[in-house]
Amino acid sequence: FLGYITINAHDPTAVLGEAERCWAAGCRALKLHSGQGLDYDRDEVRPALDFANDRGCPILCHVWGGELDYMGKLIEKYSRSTWILAHAGCAQQEKYARVANQYENAVLETCYSRCPKGLLEYFVGEGLEDKILWGSDACFYASTHQFGRVLFAELSPATKKKLLCDNARRVFKLDA
């Protein structure tokens, strides 16, 4: 089990302490959510990004399309971390593909229940089969639905295995 570090960016004085506490407890990735009302490039978020980048741990960001307009600078600046762009393709799938192809340390994550049919095939066709991670949003949606999107996609069994397992093992350094 790998946990995510989560922070309250509205209290920037507590961010580093919370990140260190979670790291000591075994969390090995940072999870940010724009639902806090702060863009990921805000000063309040910077201590968490520095923390993750210093350790080379993945950073998962909930992205709904618009954030991709400014995230390139962050992905470049915090290049020791792999950026996991959650809800890939929920809107503006071309933007997600462009960012993932442009930055070696950016990958896509699949959790979203209403993705358009053929979305995974589109991303694989854009050369991203090694940069897609299966995600469930298990707290909100049945995992069977989320698995089904991969299992019934028109993709080879080897590609499905990458999406469901191999790519995540690499990003989260589980083979080391």
Salt bridges, closest charged atoms under 4 A:
GLU18 OE2 - ARG21 NH2 2.69
ASP43 OD1 - ARG46 NH1 2.68
GLU44 OE2 - ARG42 NH2 2.94
ASP69 OD1 - LYS95 NZ 2.58
GLU129 OE2 - LYS162 NZ 2.70
ASP130 OD1 - LYS162 NZ 2.84
ASP137 OD2 - HIS87 ND1 3.97
ASP166 OD1 - LYS161 NZ 2.83
ASP175 OD1 - ARG169 NE 2.79
